[in-house]
Amino acid sequence: MTESASPRISRPRIKVSGVYPGDPPFRIVEIDGQVVGEARTVTDVLEVAAAFGVPVHDLDDPDTVRWVGGDKFTWTPRR
């Protein structure tokens, strides 16, 4: 019997939305598909992850964090 190889599909536990206008602008943070808070800085993302027990060793690792509408340096709304 031959084992079939299935591709590994990565689904990062953390998803950070695009920037929403506000004073200051913010991004919605989800962990495991649940909205868990808002972030106004990259530090906020790390704090929310830690509060939910999700270790983050590399914010640029797509297996860890999915950045929508920009990367970890994007904190102002697009025009």
N, CA, C and O atoms as a Maestro MAE file, in Angstrom:
{
 s_m_m2io_version
 :::
 2.0.0
}

f_m_ct {
 s_m_title
 :::
 protein
 m_atom[316] {
  # First column is atom index #
  i_m_mmod_type
  r_m_x_coord
  r_m_y_coord
  r_m_z_coord
  i_m_residue_number
  s_m_chain_name
  s_m_pdb_residue_name
  s_m_pdb_atom_name
  i_m_atomic_number
  :::
  1 25 0.851 -1.170 0.000 1 A "MET " " N  " 7
  2 3 0.000 0.000 0.000 1 A "MET " " CA " 6
  3 2 0.898 1.235 0.000 1 A "MET " " C  " 6
  4 15 1.871 1.314 0.750 1 A "MET " " O  " 8
  5 25 0.563 2.169 -0.832 2 A "THR " " N  " 7
  6 3 1.351 3.382 -0.966 2 A "THR " " CA " 6
  7 2 0.661 4.532 -0.248 2 A "THR " " C  " 6
  8 15 -0.537 4.763 -0.410 2 A "THR " " O  " 8
  9 25 1.450 5.251 0.553 3 A "GLU " " N  " 7
  10 3 0.886 6.419 1.222 3 A "GLU " " CA " 6
  11 2 0.841 7.577 0.246 3 A "GLU " " C  " 6
  12 15 1.791 7.810 -0.502 3 A "GLU " " O  " 8
  13 25 -0.245 8.285 0.258 4 A "SER " " N  " 7
  14 3 -0.312 9.466 -0.603 4 A "SER " " CA " 6
  15 2 0.125 10.680 0.202 4 A "SER " " C  " 6
  16 15 -0.290 10.876 1.344 4 A "SER " " O  " 8
  17 25 0.949 11.467 -0.403 5 A "ALA " " N  " 7
  18 3 1.432 12.681 0.262 5 A "ALA " " CA " 6
  19 2 0.404 13.786 0.071 5 A "ALA " " C  " 6
  20 15 -0.025 14.069 -1.048 5 A "ALA " " O  " 8
  21 25 0.021 14.399 1.167 6 A "SER " " N  " 7
  22 3 -0.903 15.515 1.059 6 A "SER " " CA " 6
  23 2 -0.143 16.786 1.392 6 A "SER " " C  " 6
  24 15 0.642 16.812 2.340 6 A "SER " " O  " 8
  25 25 -0.369 17.832 0.627 7 A "PRO " " N  " 7
  26 3 0.332 19.079 0.909 7 A "PRO " " CA " 6
  27 2 -0.105 19.650 2.247 7 A "PRO " " C  " 6
  28 15 -1.272 19.552 2.627 7 A "PRO " " O  " 8
  29 25 0.816 20.229 2.935 8 A "ARG " " N  " 7
  30 3 0.511 20.865 4.221 8 A "ARG " " CA " 6
  31 2 -0.052 22.247 3.948 8 A "ARG " " C  " 6
  32 15 0.583 23.077 3.297 8 A "ARG " " O  " 8
  33 25 -1.227 22.474 4.444 9 A "ILE " " N  " 7
  34 3 -1.847 23.784 4.276 9 A "ILE " " CA " 6
  35 2 -1.722 24.517 5.608 9 A "ILE " " C  " 6
  36 15 -2.242 24.079 6.634 9 A "ILE " " O  " 8
  37 25 -1.027 25.627 5.560 10 A "SER " " N  " 7
  38 3 -0.800 26.392 6.770 10 A "SER " " CA " 6
  39 2 -1.982 27.305 7.059 10 A "SER " " C  " 6
  40 15 -2.483 28.004 6.178 10 A "SER " " O  " 8
  41 25 -2.404 27.283 8.280 11 A "ARG " " N  " 7
  42 3 -3.443 28.209 8.740 11 A "ARG " " CA " 6
  43 2 -2.905 28.833 10.020 11 A "ARG " " C  " 6
  44 15 -2.993 28.239 11.094 11 A "ARG " " O  " 8
  45 25 -2.350 30.033 9.898 12 A "PRO " " N  " 7
  46 3 -1.783 30.659 11.091 12 A "PRO " " CA " 6
  47 2 -2.843 30.900 12.154 12 A "PRO " " C  " 6
  48 15 -4.000 31.180 11.843 12 A "PRO " " O  " 8
  49 25 -2.436 30.788 13.405 13 A "ARG " " N  " 7
  50 3 -3.380 30.979 14.511 13 A "ARG " " CA " 6
  51 2 -3.776 32.433 14.666 13 A "ARG " " C  " 6
  52 15 -4.865 32.731 15.157 13 A "ARG " " O  " 8
  53 25 -2.892 33.355 14.248 14 A "ILE " " N  " 7
  54 3 -3.142 34.781 14.427 14 A "ILE " " CA " 6
  55 2 -3.420 35.432 13.079 14 A "ILE " " C  " 6
  56 15 -2.679 35.229 12.116 14 A "ILE " " O  " 8
  57 25 -4.487 36.210 13.018 15 A "LYS " " N  " 7
  58 3 -4.804 36.992 11.821 15 A "LYS " " CA " 6
  59 2 -4.982 38.443 12.256 15 A "LYS " " C  " 6
  60 15 -5.711 38.736 13.203 15 A "LYS " " O  " 8
  61 25 -4.304 39.344 11.549 16 A "VAL " " N  " 7
  62 3 -4.409 40.769 11.834 16 A "VAL " " CA " 6
  63 2 -5.033 41.425 10.606 16 A "VAL " " C  " 6
  64 15 -4.485 41.348 9.506 16 A "VAL " " O  " 8
  65 25 -6.180 42.069 10.801 17 A "SER " " N  " 7
  66 3 -6.929 42.669 9.689 17 A "SER " " CA " 6
  67 2 -6.215 43.879 9.116 17 A "SER " " C  " 6
  68 15 -5.181 44.319 9.619 17 A "SER " " O  " 8
  69 25 -6.800 44.400 8.050 18 A "GLY " " N  " 7
  70 3 -6.349 45.677 7.519 18 A "GLY " " CA " 6
  71 2 -6.660 46.784 8.514 18 A "GLY " " C  " 6
  72 15 -7.359 46.562 9.502 18 A "GLY " " O  " 8
  73 25 -6.145 47.957 8.252 19 A "VAL " " N  " 7
  74 3 -6.286 49.079 9.185 19 A "VAL " " CA " 6
  75 2 -7.668 49.722 9.044 19 A "VAL " " C  " 6
  76 15 -8.131 50.008 7.940 19 A "VAL " " O  " 8
  77 25 -8.308 49.939 10.187 20 A "TYR " " N  " 7
  78 3 -9.582 50.662 10.246 20 A "TYR " " CA " 6
  79 2 -9.308 52.100 10.675 20 A "TYR " " C  " 6
  80 15 -8.478 52.339 11.552 20 A "TYR " " O  " 8
  81 25 -10.002 53.061 10.060 21 A "PRO " " N  " 7
  82 3 -9.797 54.444 10.479 21 A "PRO " " CA " 6
  83 2 -10.297 54.646 11.906 21 A "PRO " " C  " 6
  84 15 -11.291 54.047 12.319 21 A "PRO " " O  " 8
  85 25 -9.629 55.456 12.617 22 A "GLY " " N  " 7
  86 3 -10.006 55.773 13.990 22 A "GLY " " CA " 6
  87 2 -9.011 56.771 14.529 22 A "GLY " " C  " 6
  88 15 -8.117 57.221 13.812 22 A "GLY " " O  " 8
  89 25 -9.161 57.111 15.771 23 A "ASP " " N  " 7
  90 3 -8.224 58.039 16.388 23 A "ASP " " CA " 6
  91 2 -7.705 57.417 17.678 23 A "ASP " " C  " 6
  92 15 -8.256 57.679 18.747 23 A "ASP " " O  " 8
  93 25 -6.677 56.615 17.604 24 A "PRO " " N  " 7
  94 3 -5.827 56.300 16.458 24 A "PRO " " CA " 6
  95 2 -6.397 55.138 15.638 24 A "PRO " " C  " 6
  96 15 -7.295 54.433 16.098 24 A "PRO " " O  " 8
  97 25 -5.872 54.942 14.421 25 A "PRO " " N  " 7
  98 3 -6.288 53.803 13.597 25 A "PRO " " CA " 6
  99 2 -5.980 52.492 14.322 25 A "PRO " " C  " 6
  100 15 -5.102 52.446 15.184 25 A "PRO " " O  " 8
  101 25 -6.703 51.430 13.969 26 A "PHE " " N  " 7
  102 3 -6.504 50.145 14.641 26 A "PHE " " CA " 6
  103 2 -6.697 48.996 13.664 26 A "PHE " " C  " 6
  104 15 -7.201 49.173 12.555 26 A "PHE " " O  " 8
  105 25 -6.287 47.822 14.102 27 A "ARG " " N  " 7
  106 3 -6.462 46.583 13.342 27 A "ARG " " CA " 6
  107 2 -7.104 45.553 14.274 27 A "ARG " " C  " 6
  108 15 -6.782 45.487 15.460 27 A "ARG " " O  " 8
  109 25 -8.010 44.759 13.722 28 A "ILE " " N  " 7
  110 3 -8.672 43.704 14.486 28 A "ILE " " CA " 6
  111 2 -7.732 42.489 14.531 28 A "ILE " " C  " 6
  112 15 -7.121 42.125 13.526 28 A "ILE " " O  " 8
  113 25 -7.629 41.875 15.710 29 A "VAL " " N  " 7
  114 3 -6.800 40.688 15.879 29 A "VAL " " CA " 6
  115 2 -7.703 39.492 16.149 29 A "VAL " " C  " 6
  116 15 -8.581 39.534 17.010 29 A "VAL " " O  " 8
  117 25 -7.464 38.417 15.387 30 A "GLU " " N  " 7
  118 3 -8.182 37.156 15.597 30 A "GLU " " CA " 6
  119 2 -7.173 36.088 15.990 30 A "GLU " " C  " 6
  120 15 -6.047 36.065 15.495 30 A "GLU " " O  " 8
  121 25 -7.592 35.213 16.880 31 A "ILE " " N  " 7
  122 3 -6.801 34.039 17.218 31 A "ILE " " CA " 6
  123 2 -7.707 32.836 17.071 31 A "ILE " " C  " 6
  124 15 -8.790 32.777 17.653 31 A "ILE " " O  " 8
  125 25 -7.249 31.880 16.285 32 A "ASP " " N  " 7
  126 3 -8.019 30.662 16.003 32 A "ASP " " CA " 6
  127 2 -9.427 30.985 15.508 32 A "ASP " " C  " 6
  128 15 -10.386 30.294 15.851 32 A "ASP " " O  " 8
  129 25 -9.544 32.046 14.694 33 A "GLY " " N  " 7
  130 3 -10.813 32.396 14.075 33 A "GLY " " CA " 6
  131 2 -11.741 33.233 14.940 33 A "GLY " " C  " 6
  132 15 -12.833 33.587 14.496 33 A "GLY " " O  " 8
  133 25 -11.342 33.555 16.150 34 A "GLN " " N  " 7
  134 3 -12.168 34.342 17.055 34 A "GLN " " CA " 6
  135 2 -11.578 35.741 17.215 34 A "GLN " " C  " 6
  136 15 -10.375 35.884 17.432 34 A "GLN " " O  " 8
  137 25 -12.412 36.765 17.108 35 A "VAL " " N  " 7
  138 3 -11.947 38.130 17.344 35 A "VAL " " CA " 6
  139 2 -11.623 38.253 18.828 35 A "VAL " " C  " 6
  140 15 -12.452 37.964 19.690 35 A "VAL " " O  " 8
  141 25 -10.385 38.692 19.104 36 A "VAL " " N  " 7
  142 3 -9.950 38.773 20.492 36 A "VAL " " CA " 6
  143 2 -9.541 40.179 20.919 36 A "VAL " " C  " 6
  144 15 -9.309 40.426 22.102 36 A "VAL " " O  " 8
  145 25 -9.454 41.098 19.961 37 A "GLY " " N  " 7
  146 3 -9.099 42.454 20.365 37 A "GLY " " CA " 6
  147 2 -8.721 43.342 19.208 37 A "GLY " " C  " 6
  148 15 -8.794 42.966 18.039 37 A "GLY " " O  " 8
  149 25 -8.314 44.540 19.584 38 A "GLU " " N  " 7
  150 3 -7.848 45.535 18.623 38 A "GLU " " CA " 6
  151 2 -6.387 45.821 18.902 38 A "GLU " " C  " 6
  152 15 -5.936 45.759 20.045 38 A "GLU " " O  " 8
  153 25 -5.656 46.133 17.850 39 A "ALA " " N  " 7
  154 3 -4.246 46.499 17.997 39 A "ALA " " CA " 6
  155 2 -4.024 47.847 17.338 39 A "ALA " " C  " 6
  156 15 -4.523 48.113 16.245 39 A "ALA " " O  " 8
  157 25 -3.276 48.680 18.012 40 A "ARG " " N  " 7
  158 3 -2.896 49.974 17.461 40 A "ARG " " CA " 6
  159 2 -1.419 50.023 17.130 40 A "ARG " " C  " 6
  160 15 -0.942 50.937 16.456 40 A "ARG " " O  " 8
  161 25 -0.697 49.010 17.623 41 A "THR " " N  " 7
  162 3 0.738 48.876 17.355 41 A "THR " " CA " 6
  163 2 1.077 47.392 17.273 41 A "THR " " C  " 6
  164 15 0.280 46.537 17.661 41 A "THR " " O  " 8
  165 25 2.254 47.103 16.771 42 A "VAL " " N  " 7
  166 3 2.700 45.714 16.699 42 A "VAL " " CA " 6
  167 2 2.865 45.135 18.109 42 A "VAL " " C  " 6
  168 15 2.694 43.933 18.311 42 A "VAL " " O  " 8
  169 25 3.192 45.976 19.064 43 A "THR " " N  " 7
  170 3 3.311 45.521 20.453 43 A "THR " " CA " 6
  171 2 1.969 44.996 20.959 43 A "THR " " C  " 6
  172 15 1.924 44.015 21.701 43 A "THR " " O  " 8
  173 25 0.876 45.649 20.559 44 A "ASP " " N  " 7
  174 3 -0.458 45.177 20.946 44 A "ASP " " CA " 6
  175 2 -0.717 43.768 20.429 44 A "ASP " " C  " 6
  176 15 -1.307 42.948 21.131 44 A "ASP " " O  " 8
  177 25 -0.282 43.485 19.214 45 A "VAL " " N  " 7
  178 3 -0.461 42.136 18.641 45 A "VAL " " CA " 6
  179 2 0.273 41.123 19.512 45 A "VAL " " C  " 6
  180 15 -0.277 40.071 19.837 45 A "VAL " " O  " 8
  181 25 1.500 41.429 19.890 46 A "LEU " " N  " 7
  182 3 2.283 40.521 20.730 46 A "LEU " " CA " 6
  183 2 1.637 40.332 22.099 46 A "LEU " " C  " 6
  184 15 1.620 39.219 22.625 46 A "LEU " " O  " 8
  185 25 1.110 41.394 22.674 47 A "GLU " " N  " 7
  186 3 0.465 41.307 23.980 47 A "GLU " " CA " 6
  187 2 -0.808 40.467 23.932 47 A "GLU " " C  " 6
  188 15 -1.063 39.673 24.837 47 A "GLU " " O  " 8
  189 25 -1.608 40.640 22.876 48 A "VAL " " N  " 7
  190 3 -2.832 39.841 22.731 48 A "VAL " " CA " 6
  191 2 -2.463 38.368 22.558 48 A "VAL " " C  " 6
  192 15 -3.074 37.497 23.176 48 A "VAL " " O  " 8
  193 25 -1.472 38.093 21.724 49 A "ALA " " N  " 7
  194 3 -1.043 36.709 21.514 49 A "ALA " " CA " 6
  195 2 -0.592 36.079 22.830 49 A "ALA " " C  " 6
  196 15 -0.966 34.949 23.145 49 A "ALA " " O  " 8
  197 25 0.206 36.810 23.589 50 A "ALA " " N  " 7
  198 3 0.690 36.290 24.875 50 A "ALA " " CA " 6
  199 2 -0.463 36.045 25.836 50 A "ALA " " C  " 6
  200 15 -0.465 35.049 26.559 50 A "ALA " " O  " 8
  201 25 -1.448 36.944 25.852 51 A "ALA " " N  " 7
  202 3 -2.595 36.795 26.743 51 A "ALA " " CA " 6
  203 2 -3.397 35.528 26.439 51 A "ALA " " C  " 6
  204 15 -4.036 34.962 27.326 51 A "ALA " " O  " 8
  205 25 -3.356 35.089 25.183 52 A "PHE " " N  " 7
  206 3 -4.083 33.887 24.784 52 A "PHE " " CA " 6
  207 2 -3.168 32.671 24.669 52 A "PHE " " C  " 6
  208 15 -3.575 31.624 24.167 52 A "PHE " " O  " 8
  209 25 -1.927 32.820 25.139 53 A "GLY " " N  " 7
  210 3 -1.005 31.687 25.171 53 A "GLY " " CA " 6
  211 2 -0.450 31.267 23.829 53 A "GLY " " C  " 6
  212 15 -0.047 30.117 23.653 53 A "GLY " " O  " 8
  213 25 -0.425 32.182 22.883 54 A "VAL " " N  " 7
  214 3 0.103 31.863 21.552 54 A "VAL " " CA " 6
  215 2 1.515 32.439 21.444 54 A "VAL " " C  " 6
  216 15 1.685 33.658 21.428 54 A "VAL " " O  " 8
  217 25 2.521 31.579 21.371 55 A "PRO " " N  " 7
  218 3 3.896 32.081 21.262 55 A "PRO " " CA " 6
  219 2 4.168 32.656 19.878 55 A "PRO " " C  " 6
  220 15 3.779 32.074 18.866 55 A "PRO " " O  " 8
  221 25 4.831 33.792 19.845 56 A "VAL " " N  " 7
  222 3 5.212 34.420 18.578 56 A "VAL " " CA " 6
  223 2 6.713 34.644 18.616 56 A "VAL " " C  " 6
  224 15 7.216 35.456 19.392 56 A "VAL " " O  " 8
  225 25 7.423 33.909 17.762 57 A "HIS " " N  " 7
  226 3 8.870 34.044 17.693 57 A "HIS " " CA " 6
  227 2 9.294 34.886 16.499 57 A "HIS " " C  " 6
  228 15 10.384 35.457 16.486 57 A "HIS " " O  " 8
  229 25 8.417 34.958 15.487 58 A "ASP " " N  " 7
  230 3 8.758 35.691 14.266 58 A "ASP " " CA " 6
  231 2 7.476 36.247 13.657 58 A "ASP " " C  " 6
  232 15 6.656 35.493 13.133 58 A "ASP " " O  " 8
  233 25 7.304 37.555 13.724 59 A "LEU " " N  " 7
  234 3 6.103 38.196 13.171 59 A "LEU " " CA " 6
  235 2 6.046 38.134 11.655 59 A "LEU " " C  " 6
  236 15 4.999 38.406 11.067 59 A "LEU " " O  " 8
  237 25 7.151 37.782 11.012 60 A "ASP " " N  " 7
  238 3 7.180 37.672 9.558 60 A "ASP " " CA " 6
  239 2 6.931 36.242 9.079 60 A "ASP " " C  " 6
  240 15 6.915 35.991 7.874 60 A "ASP " " O  " 8
  241 25 6.739 35.317 9.995 61 A "ASP " " N  " 7
  242 3 6.499 33.918 9.632 61 A "ASP " " CA " 6
  243 2 5.026 33.737 9.262 61 A "ASP " " C  " 6
  244 15 4.156 33.867 10.123 61 A "ASP " " O  " 8
  245 25 4.735 33.438 7.992 62 A "PRO " " N  " 7
  246 3 3.332 33.292 7.574 62 A "PRO " " CA " 6
  247 2 2.630 32.095 8.210 62 A "PRO " " C  " 6
  248 15 1.404 32.002 8.148 62 A "PRO " " O  " 8
  249 25 3.380 31.180 8.818 63 A "ASP " " N  " 7
  250 3 2.760 30.079 9.552 63 A "ASP " " CA " 6
  251 2 2.305 30.516 10.937 63 A "ASP " " C  " 6
  252 15 1.571 29.791 11.609 63 A "ASP " " O  " 8
  253 25 2.740 31.703 11.367 64 A "THR " " N  " 7
  254 3 2.391 32.216 12.687 64 A "THR " " CA " 6
  255 2 1.353 33.323 12.615 64 A "THR " " C  " 6
  256 15 0.356 33.296 13.337 64 A "THR " " O  " 8
  257 25 1.589 34.311 11.731 65 A "VAL " " N  " 7
  258 3 0.718 35.486 11.643 65 A "VAL " " CA " 6
  259 2 0.344 35.742 10.193 65 A "VAL " " C  " 6
  260 15 1.197 35.710 9.306 65 A "VAL " " O  " 8
  261 25 -0.930 35.994 9.962 66 A "ARG " " N  " 7
  262 3 -1.388 36.429 8.636 66 A "ARG " " CA " 6
  263 2 -1.737 37.910 8.744 66 A "ARG " " C  " 6
  264 15 -2.648 38.297 9.476 66 A "ARG " " O  " 8
  265 25 -0.996 38.727 8.003 67 A "TRP " " N  " 7
  266 3 -1.231 40.174 7.964 67 A "TRP " " CA " 6
  267 2 -2.095 40.475 6.750 67 A "TRP " " C  " 6
  268 15 -1.707 40.150 5.628 67 A "TRP " " O  " 8
  269 25 -3.251 41.084 6.946 68 A "VAL " " N  " 7
  270 3 -4.170 41.414 5.859 68 A "VAL " " CA " 6
  271 2 -4.100 42.920 5.617 68 A "VAL " " C  " 6
  272 15 -4.189 43.706 6.560 68 A "VAL " " O  " 8
  273 25 -3.943 43.317 4.375 69 A "GLY " " N  " 7
  274 3 -3.954 44.741 4.054 69 A "GLY " " CA " 6
  275 2 -2.698 45.477 4.463 69 A "GLY " " C  " 6
  276 15 -2.731 46.687 4.686 69 A "GLY " " O  " 8
  277 25 -1.613 44.774 4.561 70 A "GLY " " N  " 7
  278 3 -0.346 45.393 4.942 70 A "GLY " " CA " 6
  279 2 0.443 44.456 5.835 70 A "GLY " " C  " 6
  280 15 0.005 43.345 6.134 70 A "GLY " " O  " 8
  281 25 1.597 44.910 6.253 71 A "ASP " " N  " 7
  282 3 2.437 44.080 7.106 71 A "ASP " " CA " 6
  283 2 2.506 44.665 8.506 71 A "ASP " " C  " 6
  284 15 1.691 45.510 8.876 71 A "ASP " " O  " 8
  285 25 3.478 44.216 9.280 72 A "LYS " " N  " 7
  286 3 3.584 44.667 10.664 72 A "LYS " " CA " 6
  287 2 3.936 46.144 10.801 72 A "LYS " " C  " 6
  288 15 3.856 46.708 11.892 72 A "LYS " " O  " 8
  289 25 4.325 46.766 9.692 73 A "PHE " " N  " 7
  290 3 4.652 48.197 9.712 73 A "PHE " " CA " 6
  291 2 3.485 49.075 9.238 73 A "PHE " " C  " 6
  292 15 3.617 50.299 9.205 73 A "PHE " " O  " 8
  293 25 2.362 48.480 8.877 74 A "THR " " N  " 7
  294 3 1.219 49.221 8.335 74 A "THR " " CA " 6
  295 2 0.215 49.516 9.443 74 A "THR " " C  " 6
  296 15 -0.479 48.616 9.915 74 A "THR " " O  " 8
  297 25 0.141 50.786 9.858 75 A "TRP " " N  " 7
  298 3 -0.756 51.172 10.936 75 A "TRP " " CA " 6
  299 2 -1.568 52.423 10.606 75 A "TRP " " C  " 6
  300 15 -2.163 53.033 11.494 75 A "TRP " " O  " 8
  301 25 -1.592 52.806 9.322 76 A "THR " " N  " 7
  302 3 -2.451 53.902 8.886 76 A "THR " " CA " 6
  303 2 -3.330 53.389 7.746 76 A "THR " " C  " 6
  304 15 -2.888 52.556 6.954 76 A "THR " " O  " 8
  305 25 -4.565 53.876 7.656 77 A "PRO " " N  " 7
  306 3 -5.481 53.419 6.600 77 A "PRO " " CA " 6
  307 2 -4.946 53.767 5.217 77 A "PRO " " C  " 6
  308 15 -4.299 54.795 5.017 77 A "PRO " " O  " 8
  309 25 -5.232 52.881 4.272 78 A "ARG " " N  " 7
  310 3 -4.869 53.156 2.866 78 A "ARG " " CA " 6
  311 2 -5.885 54.124 2.298 78 A "ARG " " C  " 6
  312 15 -7.055 54.120 2.682 78 A "ARG " " O  " 8
  313 25 -5.420 54.955 1.375 79 A "ARG " " N  " 7
  314 3 -6.329 55.927 0.753 79 A "ARG " " CA " 6
  315 2 -6.651 55.529 -0.644 79 A "ARG " " C  " 6
  316 15 -7.402 56.226 -1.326 79 A "ARG " " O  " 8
  :::
 }
 m_bond[315] {
  # First column is bond index #
  i_m_from
  i_m_to
  i_m_order
  :::
  1 1 2 1
  2 2 3 1
  3 3 4 2
  4 3 5 1
  5 5 6 1
  6 6 7 1
  7 7 8 2
  8 7 9 1
  9 9 10 1
  10 10 11 1
  11 11 12 2
  12 11 13 1
  13 13 14 1
  14 14 15 1
  15 15 16 2
  16 15 17 1
  17 17 18 1
  18 18 19 1
  19 19 20 2
  20 19 21 1
  21 21 22 1
  22 22 23 1
  23 23 24 2
  24 23 25 1
  25 25 26 1
  26 26 27 1
  27 27 28 2
  28 27 29 1
  29 29 30 1
  30 30 31 1
  31 31 32 2
  32 31 33 1
  33 33 34 1
  34 34 35 1
  35 35 36 2
  36 35 37 1
  37 37 38 1
  38 38 39 1
  39 39 40 2
  40 39 41 1
  41 41 42 1
  42 42 43 1
  43 43 44 2
  44 43 45 1
  45 45 46 1
  46 46 47 1
  47 47 48 2
  48 47 49 1
  49 49 50 1
  50 50 51 1
  51 51 52 2
  52 51 53 1
  53 53 54 1
  54 54 55 1
  55 55 56 2
  56 55 57 1
  57 57 58 1
  58 58 59 1
  59 59 60 2
  60 59 61 1
  61 61 62 1
  62 62 63 1
  63 63 64 2
  64 63 65 1
  65 65 66 1
  66 66 67 1
  67 67 68 2
  68 67 69 1
  69 69 70 1
  70 70 71 1
  71 71 72 2
  72 71 73 1
  73 73 74 1
  74 74 75 1
  75 75 76 2
  76 75 77 1
  77 77 78 1
  78 78 79 1
  79 79 80 2
  80 79 81 1
  81 81 82 1
  82 82 83 1
  83 83 84 2
  84 83 85 1
  85 85 86 1
  86 86 87 1
  87 87 88 2
  88 87 89 1
  89 89 90 1
  90 90 91 1
  91 91 92 2
  92 91 93 1
  93 93 94 1
  94 94 95 1
  95 95 96 2
  96 95 97 1
  97 97 98 1
  98 98 99 1
  99 99 100 2
  100 99 101 1
  101 101 102 1
  102 102 103 1
  103 103 104 2
  104 103 105 1
  105 105 106 1
  106 106 107 1
  107 107 108 2
  108 107 109 1
  109 109 110 1
  110 110 111 1
  111 111 112 2
  112 111 113 1
  113 113 114 1
  114 114 115 1
  115 115 116 2
  116 115 117 1
  117 117 118 1
  118 118 119 1
  119 119 120 2
  120 119 121 1
  121 121 122 1
  122 122 123 1
  123 123 124 2
  124 123 125 1
  125 125 126 1
  126 126 127 1
  127 127 128 2
  128 127 129 1
  129 129 130 1
  130 130 131 1
  131 131 132 2
  132 131 133 1
  133 133 134 1
  134 134 135 1
  135 135 136 2
  136 135 137 1
  137 137 138 1
  138 138 139 1
  139 139 140 2
  140 139 141 1
  141 141 142 1
  142 142 143 1
  143 143 144 2
  144 143 145 1
  145 145 146 1
  146 146 147 1
  147 147 148 2
  148 147 149 1
  149 149 150 1
  150 150 151 1
  151 151 152 2
  152 151 153 1
  153 153 154 1
  154 154 155 1
  155 155 156 2
  156 155 157 1
  157 157 158 1
  158 158 159 1
  159 159 160 2
  160 159 161 1
  161 161 162 1
  162 162 163 1
  163 163 164 2
  164 163 165 1
  165 165 166 1
  166 166 167 1
  167 167 168 2
  168 167 169 1
  169 169 170 1
  170 170 171 1
  171 171 172 2
  172 171 173 1
  173 173 174 1
  174 174 175 1
  175 175 176 2
  176 175 177 1
  177 177 178 1
  178 178 179 1
  179 179 180 2
  180 179 181 1
  181 181 182 1
  182 182 183 1
  183 183 184 2
  184 183 185 1
  185 185 186 1
  186 186 187 1
  187 187 188 2
  188 187 189 1
  189 189 190 1
  190 190 191 1
  191 191 192 2
  192 191 193 1
  193 193 194 1
  194 194 195 1
  195 195 196 2
  196 195 197 1
  197 197 198 1
  198 198 199 1
  199 199 200 2
  200 199 201 1
  201 201 202 1
  202 202 203 1
  203 203 204 2
  204 203 205 1
  205 205 206 1
  206 206 207 1
  207 207 208 2
  208 207 209 1
  209 209 210 1
  210 210 211 1
  211 211 212 2
  212 211 213 1
  213 213 214 1
  214 214 215 1
  215 215 216 2
  216 215 217 1
  217 217 218 1
  218 218 219 1
  219 219 220 2
  220 219 221 1
  221 221 222 1
  222 222 223 1
  223 223 224 2
  224 223 225 1
  225 225 226 1
  226 226 227 1
  227 227 228 2
  228 227 229 1
  229 229 230 1
  230 230 231 1
  231 231 232 2
  232 231 233 1
  233 233 234 1
  234 234 235 1
  235 235 236 2
  236 235 237 1
  237 237 238 1
  238 238 239 1
  239 239 240 2
  240 239 241 1
  241 241 242 1
  242 242 243 1
  243 243 244 2
  244 243 245 1
  245 245 246 1
  246 246 247 1
  247 247 248 2
  248 247 249 1
  249 249 250 1
  250 250 251 1
  251 251 252 2
  252 251 253 1
  253 253 254 1
  254 254 255 1
  255 255 256 2
  256 255 257 1
  257 257 258 1
  258 258 259 1
  259 259 260 2
  260 259 261 1
  261 261 262 1
  262 262 263 1
  263 263 264 2
  264 263 265 1
  265 265 266 1
  266 266 267 1
  267 267 268 2
  268 267 269 1
  269 269 270 1
  270 270 271 1
  271 271 272 2
  272 271 273 1
  273 273 274 1
  274 274 275 1
  275 275 276 2
  276 275 277 1
  277 277 278 1
  278 278 279 1
  279 279 280 2
  280 279 281 1
  281 281 282 1
  282 282 283 1
  283 283 284 2
  284 283 285 1
  285 285 286 1
  286 286 287 1
  287 287 288 2
  288 287 289 1
  289 289 290 1
  290 290 291 1
  291 291 292 2
  292 291 293 1
  293 293 294 1
  294 294 295 1
  295 295 296 2
  296 295 297 1
  297 297 298 1
  298 298 299 1
  299 299 300 2
  300 299 301 1
  301 301 302 1
  302 302 303 1
  303 303 304 2
  304 303 305 1
  305 305 306 1
  306 306 307 1
  307 307 308 2
  308 307 309 1
  309 309 310 1
  310 310 311 1
  311 311 312 2
  312 311 313 1
  313 313 314 1
  314 314 315 1
  315 315 316 2
  :::
 }
}
